[in-house]
């Protein structure tokens, strides 16, 4: 529930496009990011992603998060189709 006591609306096309763009941008940087949709309620779709931390060498996690941050920074400079 959001602060106003209403459930958030289902993910918009632009939100889903943003999620898909982030997943692709992370993959281009060698980082696996998965959609979080299977793990959240349908009305929250497109708002979360999943990182598989338990199967990753702990020394690769911090550099991977840094690559995701770089991907997000690059995305902020470019419009997302959707």
N, C-alpha and C positions, 0 to 999 in steps of 0.2 A: 504494500500500500504506500502511496506517496503521502507527503505531508498534508495534503488537503483531504485525505481519507478516501481518495478514489484510486482504483487500479489504473496503472499506466496503460495507455493504448497499445495495441499490437504494434510490432516493429513496422516502420514505414519502409518503402522501397529504398529510400536513401540510406536508412540505417543498415539494412541488409547489404546494400552495395558497399557501404563503408566497411562492414565486417569482412566481406569477401575480398575487398581491396587490401585490408590489413593482413589477412591470411596469406594472400598472394605475395605481398611485399615482404613479409617475414620469410616466406619460403625462398624468395629470391636471395635472401641474406643467409640462408642455411638454417633457419629457425622454424621448427614445426609448431604451428599454432592451429588449434582446431576450433570449430564453431562450438559455442557453449550451449546452443539451443537444446540438445538432448538432455541437458542437466538442469534446465530452468522451466518454469511455467510458460505456456505458449504466449501469454501476453508480455513476457520479458524477452522474447526471441530477438536476436540481433544486437543485444546489449552487452553480451559477455563472450569471452573466448576462453579456451581451456589450454593450459600449459601442462605438459606431461613431466613434471619435475621428478617424480620418483624413479623414472627410468634413465635419467640424465646424470652423467658424471657431475658432481657438485661443482667442480671447477669450471664447467661450461655454462652454468646457470647465469651467473652475473654477466658474462659477455653476451649471452643470448638475450637477456633483458635489455642490455644496452643496444643491441641490434634492433629490437622491437621499438625502442624509443627513437632510434634514428629513422626507422620506417614511418613511425607516426609523424615525426617532424617533417619528413619529406612529403607525406600525405597532406599535411596542413598547408603546404605551399602550393598544392595542386588541387583543383576542384575534383570531386568524386562524382562520377557519372551515376545516375540513378534517378 
